[in-house]
Amino acid sequence: MRRQEKTARRRAGFVTVYIAFATFTLIPMAGLAIDFSVLYNVKSRLQLACDAAVIGAGSEVQRSTNVNDPTQNASLKATVLRFFNANFSPAPWTSTKLIYNSTITQDPTTKIRSIFVTATYSVPMLFMRVLHINNSQVGASATANIRFVNMMIVVDRSGSVQRVGSPDTITTDLLTFVATPLTSIFVDGRDVVGLLSFGGSYNLDFAPITNFQTASPNISTAINNINFDNNSTNTGEGLYQGWYQLTQLNQVGALNVILLLTDGRPSALTGSFSAASAPHCTDKTAKLGFIDSPVNDGNPWQFPPPSSRGEYGVLHVTPECSGSGCESSDVVTNNAGCLFRTDSTQVAQDIFNIPAMIGPITHTTGSNLPWKTTFPSATGFYTPLPDSNVSDAVSVRYAAFNYADNVATAIRTDTTYSPIIYCIGLNFDTVANPNEEPLDADWLARVANDPNYKNSVTGLPVFQAGQTPGAYYNVTYSGLAAALANITGQILRLAQ
């Protein structure tokens, strides 16, 4: 019994000593846990306030906001602070501010507007004071990137799309891409979307606006009403007019995009054609319109075409005519005495030379008004032309390429709006359609300035340094939806 009592007393004494020593460890650990909980709480609140500040201020950034203007920049900073204080006042646990700073900038290359805020607070400790830690610091930061999207969809409505392609596929996939809220990344009321189609002439099917999905008529109506018909391929005019629409928005901070869908090579060019020495025309004024050389003559396709294939013109560019095959007969109005007045295949009997400078018609009426700009016809993708005579079909086709190529170069070197060209080349079954002219993938990749594409003949990159890069998609009609989905990802990446 005495041994058991002594053992019990020894155990009791050990427990007492153990508790005494453990107290010096457990109490600081408990205090540390409590103080860390306080720090975590303040940190969470601080991060929430920073997030709310940049998101709240970002919601007030409009397309017209110039963050480089000192007054507008200061106003946005005040908004950032207002949202921050609304979510962090009063400061929890009597914490005090050490650092607060916000910056609002715009990237000179991508035009992305960024709102950044950072804050650091000192938090008084409760239990850690026994270790002479009276205060600890917590910090948080947040960034919001704002970039609006302006996009012009430029659709080739030439005859080959109707003959061997699939207009219904283009319509369906474009509706999914841009017109259906559940499947489109483009937000009605925020982004700007427009639609333009081209054959030999161009048509502004849907002027670019923010409420593109809810307007009446809307982008869905325009897509469904694209007039695929017996049209030629004036790629230069389509590209130029799409670019022009973007410039008229005048939003340098936006992500400006041109989406080109085409299945062929340029076959038409726009210009002011001199009739001063025309033997038949009694109206000697210049004829503003387009001429084209057909892409086939019923024989297996060849490029360049036979020089003697023939041309059509001079035909209206705007406004678009309506009805089947109207582009082949809707000649310019100042045609008195001209042979092409009643037979558009006789253009070479009155118009002798391809103008040295060619380019776009006035964007609203097609009337004889000053040009916005013109482009060389004899230099560019094909230099020089075999002949400057309109009767040479090869020269007409090469000039059509040069027009489109020079317009694309001007777009890619536009440092004000920096438009990006996404180009989708739509291939068809050339074996089943030997008389149809396939597209030129190498040239279209050059138009887009795709940094990943190499010329199929030379193996050399088509990318041109110092010009805005884009992307080329070489697909069949069944691959159009996948190409549009990939472009969706590209635009999302660049817009954030």
Backbone hydrogen bonds, N-H to C=O, Kabsch-Sander energy under -0.5 kcal/mol:
donor,donor_aa,acceptor,acceptor_aa,energy
5,E,1,M,-2.3
6,K,2,R,-2.3
7,T,3,R,-2.4
8,A,4,Q,-2.5
9,R,5,E,-2.4
10,R,6,K,-2.3
11,R,7,T,-2.3
12,A,8,A,-2.6
13,G,9,R,-2.2
14,F,10,R,-1.8
15,V,11,R,-2.5
16,T,12,A,-2.1
17,V,13,G,-2.1
18,Y,14,F,-2.9
19,I,15,V,-2.9
20,A,16,T,-2.2
21,F,17,V,-2.5
22,A,18,Y,-2.9
23,T,19,I,-2.1
24,F,20,A,-0.8
24,F,21,F,-0.6
25,T,22,A,-1.3
26,L,22,A,-3.7
27,I,23,T,-1.6
29,M,25,T,-1.7
30,A,26,L,-2.9
31,G,27,I,-2.8
32,L,28,P,-2.9
33,A,29,M,-2.4
34,I,30,A,-2.1
35,D,31,G,-2.7
36,F,32,L,-2.7
37,S,33,A,-1.8
38,V,34,I,-1.9
39,L,35,D,-2.6
40,Y,36,F,-2.7
41,N,37,S,-2.2
42,V,38,V,-2.4
43,K,39,L,-2.8
44,S,40,Y,-2.6
45,R,41,N,-2.2
46,L,42,V,-2.6
47,Q,43,K,-2.6
48,L,44,S,-2.4
49,A,45,R,-2.2
50,C,46,L,-2.2
51,D,47,Q,-2.7
52,A,48,L,-2.5
53,A,49,A,-1.9
54,V,50,C,-2.1
55,I,51,D,-2.3
56,G,52,A,-2.6
57,A,53,A,-2.2
58,G,54,V,-2.2
59,S,55,I,-1.8
60,E,57,A,-1.2
61,V,58,G,-1.3
62,Q,60,E,-0.6
65,T,62,Q,-1.3
67,V,65,T,-0.7
69,D,66,N,-1.7
73,N,69,D,-2.8
74,A,70,P,-2.3
75,S,71,T,-2.0
76,L,72,Q,-2.1
77,K,73,N,-2.2
78,A,74,A,-2.1
79,T,75,S,-1.6
80,V,76,L,-2.4
81,L,77,K,-2.3
82,R,78,A,-2.1
83,F,79,T,-2.3
84,F,80,V,-2.3
85,N,81,L,-2.9
86,A,82,R,-2.0
87,N,83,F,-1.0
87,N,84,F,-0.8
88,F,84,F,-0.7
88,F,85,N,-0.8
89,S,85,N,-1.1
94,T,91,A,-0.8
95,S,92,P,-1.7
96,T,122,S,-2.3
98,L,120,T,-2.9
99,I,120,T,-2.1
101,N,118,T,-2.4
103,T,116,F,-2.5
105,T,114,S,-2.2
107,D,112,I,-2.4
111,K,107,D,-1.8
113,R,146,I,-2.6
114,S,105,T,-2.6
114,S,112,I,-0.5
115,I,144,A,-2.7
116,F,103,T,-2.9
116,F,114,S,-0.5
117,V,142,A,-2.2
118,T,101,N,-2.6
119,A,140,A,-2.5
120,T,99,I,-2.7
121,Y,138,V,-2.7
122,S,96,T,-3.2
123,V,136,S,-3.7
125,M,134,N,-2.8
130,V,127,F,-1.5
131,L,128,M,-1.3
132,H,129,R,-2.3
133,I,128,M,-2.1
134,N,132,H,-0.7
136,S,123,V,-2.2
138,V,121,Y,-2.3
140,A,119,A,-2.2
142,A,117,V,-2.1
144,A,115,I,-2.3
146,I,113,R,-3.5
146,I,144,A,-0.5
147,R,145,N,-0.5
150,N,148,F,-0.5
150,N,255,L,-2.4
151,M,192,V,-2.6
152,M,257,V,-2.5
153,I,151,M,-0.5
153,I,194,G,-2.5
154,V,152,M,-0.6
154,V,259,L,-3.5
155,V,153,I,-0.6
155,V,196,L,-2.6
156,D,261,L,-2.4
157,R,155,V,-0.6
157,R,198,F,-2.8
159,G,231,N,-2.8
161,V,158,S,-0.9
162,Q,158,S,-0.9
163,R,159,G,-2.5
164,V,160,S,-2.6
165,G,160,S,-0.9
165,G,161,V,-0.7
170,I,166,S,-1.7
171,T,167,P,-2.6
172,T,168,D,-2.8
173,D,169,T,-2.6
174,L,170,I,-2.2
175,L,171,T,-2.1
176,T,172,T,-1.8
177,F,173,D,-2.1
178,V,174,L,-2.5
179,A,174,L,-0.7
179,A,175,L,-1.3
180,T,175,L,-1.2
183,T,180,T,-1.5
184,S,180,T,-1.8
188,D,186,F,-0.6
189,G,210,T,-2.7
190,R,187,V,-2.0
191,D,187,V,-2.2
192,V,149,V,-2.8
193,V,209,I,-1.8
194,G,151,M,-2.3
195,L,206,F,-2.4
196,L,153,I,-3.1
197,S,203,N,-2.3
198,F,155,V,-2.4
199,G,201,S,-2.9
202,Y,317,V,-1.0
203,N,197,S,-2.8
205,D,203,N,-1.5
206,F,195,L,-2.5
209,I,193,V,-1.4
212,F,210,T,-1.1
215,A,211,N,-1.8
219,I,212,F,-2.9
222,A,218,N,-1.9
223,I,219,I,-2.5
224,N,220,S,-2.3
225,N,221,T,-1.1
226,I,223,I,-1.2
228,F,226,I,-1.5
229,D,157,R,-1.5
231,N,229,D,-2.5
234,N,199,G,-4.0
234,N,232,S,-0.5
235,T,233,T,-1.2
238,G,234,N,-2.0
239,L,235,T,-2.7
240,Y,236,G,-2.5
241,Q,237,E,-2.7
242,G,238,G,-2.0
243,W,239,L,-2.4
244,Y,240,Y,-2.9
245,Q,241,Q,-1.9
246,L,242,G,-1.4
247,T,243,W,-2.2
248,Q,244,Y,-1.8
249,L,245,Q,-0.8
249,L,246,L,-0.7
250,N,246,L,-0.9
252,V,250,N,-0.6
254,A,251,Q,-1.3
255,L,148,F,-3.9
256,N,254,A,-1.0
256,N,417,Y,-0.5
257,V,150,N,-3.1
257,V,255,L,-0.5
258,I,420,I,-3.0
259,L,152,M,-2.6
260,L,258,I,-0.7
260,L,422,Y,-2.9
261,L,154,V,-2.6
261,L,259,L,-0.5
262,T,424,I,-2.2
267,S,233,T,-2.9
268,A,233,T,-1.4
269,L,291,I,-2.1
271,G,289,G,-2.6
273,F,271,G,-0.7
273,F,287,K,-2.8
274,S,272,S,-0.5
275,A,284,K,-0.6
278,A,275,A,-1.4
282,T,336,A,-2.3
283,D,336,A,-1.8
284,K,282,T,-0.9
287,K,273,F,-2.8
288,L,286,A,-0.7
289,G,271,G,-2.0
289,G,287,K,-0.7
290,F,315,L,-2.0
291,I,269,L,-1.8
292,D,312,Y,-1.9
293,S,267,S,-2.2
301,W,434,P,-2.1
309,R,306,P,-1.9
312,Y,292,D,-2.7
313,G,344,S,-1.1
315,L,290,F,-2.7
316,H,330,D,-2.6
326,C,323,G,-1.5
328,S,325,G,-1.5
329,S,326,C,-1.6
330,D,326,C,-1.9
331,V,329,S,-2.0
332,V,314,V,-2.2
335,N,333,T,-2.1
338,C,335,N,-2.2
341,R,338,C,-1.2
342,T,339,L,-1.0
343,D,339,L,-1.3
346,Q,343,D,-2.3
347,V,344,S,-0.9
349,Q,346,Q,-1.9
350,D,347,V,-1.8
351,I,347,V,-2.9
352,F,350,D,-0.7
354,I,388,S,-3.1
358,I,375,F,-3.4
359,G,270,T,-1.4
362,T,367,S,-0.5
369,L,367,S,-2.2
375,F,358,I,-3.5
377,S,356,A,-2.2
378,A,356,A,-0.5
383,T,381,F,-0.5
390,V,352,F,-2.9
392,D,389,N,-1.6
393,A,307,S,-2.5
393,A,391,S,-0.9
396,V,392,D,-2.0
397,R,393,A,-2.4
398,Y,394,V,-2.7
399,A,395,S,-2.6
400,A,396,V,-1.9
401,F,397,R,-2.1
402,N,398,Y,-2.6
403,Y,399,A,-2.6
404,A,400,A,-2.0
405,D,401,F,-3.1
406,N,402,N,-2.8
407,V,403,Y,-2.2
408,A,404,A,-2.5
409,T,405,D,-2.1
410,A,406,N,-2.2
411,I,407,V,-2.2
412,R,408,A,-2.5
413,T,409,T,-1.5
414,D,411,I,-1.4
415,T,413,T,-1.1
418,S,414,D,-1.5
420,I,256,N,-2.5
422,Y,258,I,-2.8
422,Y,420,I,-0.6
423,C,421,I,-0.5
423,C,471,A,-2.6
424,I,260,L,-3.2
425,G,423,C,-0.6
425,G,473,Y,-2.9
426,L,262,T,-2.9
426,L,424,I,-0.6
427,N,425,G,-0.7
427,N,475,V,-3.1
430,T,428,F,-1.1
433,N,429,D,-0.9
436,E,433,N,-1.4
441,A,439,L,-0.8
444,L,440,D,-2.2
445,A,441,A,-2.4
446,R,442,D,-1.4
447,V,443,W,-2.3
448,A,444,L,-2.2
449,N,445,A,-1.1
450,D,445,A,-2.0
453,Y,450,D,-1.1
455,N,460,L,-3.4
459,G,455,N,-1.9
462,V,453,Y,-1.7
465,A,463,F,-0.6
467,Q,464,Q,-1.3
468,T,412,R,-2.3
470,G,448,A,-0.7
470,G,449,N,-1.1
471,A,421,I,-1.4
473,Y,423,C,-2.7
475,V,425,G,-2.2
475,V,473,Y,-0.9
477,Y,427,N,-0.8
479,G,476,T,-1.3
480,L,477,Y,-1.4
483,A,479,G,-2.0
484,L,480,L,-2.5
485,A,481,A,-2.0
486,N,482,A,-2.1
487,I,483,A,-2.3
488,T,484,L,-2.1
489,G,485,A,-1.7
490,Q,486,N,-2.0
491,I,487,I,-2.7
492,L,488,T,-2.3
493,R,489,G,-2.2
494,L,490,Q,-2.0
495,A,491,I,-2.0
496,Q,492,L,-0.8
